[in-house]
Amino acid sequence: MKRIFIILAMASLLLITFFACNNDNDFMLTNATESYSLSPQDKQDGFMQLNSIPDEVVNKMTANELRYWKKIASKFYINYDFINTDFYKHNKNLIIKYALRTYNDTQKRNLSPTKLYISCSPNSSKKLNSYKLSEYDFEDDSTATPTDCIHYHYTYTVTNGVSFEVYTILLPLTNSDGSIYAYEALNTEFVCYPPSAKFYGSKTIGFTNQGVANINANGFIYYNNKRYNISINEQDSI
């Protein structure tokens, strides 16, 4: 089975956050680390302003897909040509998770808006069904080692611009024949957006052996002098 590697590294002005590498480099996602303003050439090359997605792209997205890309587009200038590739169509869930993880990282670091480069092979429809994590992903877990893992992401929209989110790194536990019999959660983060929003209450997440996430949260989010009550009891396939 071909492996897919995720690399996190600094190189000049670029932070390479995800690089899915088969023999022909089917997928790459990178973002610049410094503040950036679009140049006339960038616009000619198809990069869009913040919070801007072309109508022809919007019309090809599902409601949930569009919701995620709107969030990502609030932080990055993006060229959406990759949307038309078969590779994206076959791997959109993982690609969106990669982009959301990059979004989350820039939010935590309070980085200024910049360009997000996404490249998908136009002639490939391979499935991204496993990948390697860099040591960065396990910086808070000295017992973990880079291995095939899954990034799970859940979003609960409270109101326009305010959300409650869960990020979990899952380790699939496999039998000798490679089949998965259970999932182990290596690390979980509960996050509110915008970052100034605060959650008060109880929150848990668990995963069944069949790959179903059980999300529970009860309490409220306090943001901009307003209180938003939350009651979540959902099941979501990973």
Secondary structure, 3 states (H helix, E strand, C coil): CCCCECCCEEECCEEEEEEECCCCCCEEEEEECCCCCCCHHHHHCCCCCCCCCCHHHHCCCCHHHHHHHHHHHCCEEECHHHHHCHHHHHHHHHHHHHHHHHHHHHHHHCCCCEEEEEEECCCCCCCCCCCECCHHHHCCCCCCCCCECEEEEEEEEEECCEEEEEEEEEEEEECCCCCEEEEEEEEEEEEEECCCCEEEEEEEEEECCCCEEEEEEEEEEEECCEEEEEEEEEEEEC
